[in-house]
Amino acid sequence: MIVPPAYLEIVRARPSKWTVVPRERYAVCPNCAERVALGTRPERMRCGRCSEMFEFELEHEYSAPHGT
């Protein structure tokens, strides 16, 4: 996918919460980037790879729509 640079925000810090990819139905660990399949999103979840516990990000206005 080609994305215009104006739509990107490049930061040096990792996120502090799980990032949810709704269209693919998975979350990405903020510590080790492990992808985990999701059903219902819990408030907090422990990563199976790095064993760290993190909360989930709030719904973001730019997130992909659910259910497609």
N, C-alpha and C positions, 0 to 999 in steps of 0.2 A: 504494500500500500504506500502510495506517495502522499506525504503530508506537508503542506506548506510550512516553512519555518515560523511564520507568524503564529501558528497554532501550538507551537512547542514551548515548553518551559523546562529548561535544563538546570538542574540543581545538583549540588555536590553531596548533599546529605540524603541518606536513605529515608524512606517514610518510617513513621513510628507505629503504624497500624497495618493490619492486613489490607492489601489492595484487592478489591473484588472486580472480576471480569465477568459481568452478568451474561453476556451472550454465549460465552464458553462455559459458564457455570463452574468457575474455579476461583480460588483466592491465591495470592502470592505472598509468601512470608516476607516481612520487612527486614529480617535479619539475614537469611540465607538464600532468598528468592525461590524456595521450594514451592511448587505448584500443588495445590490440594483441591480435589473435587469437592464441590459444595452441594448440599441439598438446601435445607433451611439454614440461614446464617445465624450462628450464635453470637452472643455479645463479646465473648473472648474465646480464643482457641489456642491450644498448644501445638507447635510445629513438631511433626514426627521426625524431622531430620535434625534440627538444632536444639529441640526441647524447650525453646523459649515460648513464653505466653504473651500474646498480644491481643489488643482490642481490634475491632474492625473499623474501617473508615466509614464516615457517614456517607449517605448517598451523595454523589457529586453531580452537579448540574451537567457536566460534560460526559457522564458515564453512558455506555451503550445501553439502549433500551432493553428491558427484560422481556422474556418470552418469545424471542424470534430465533 
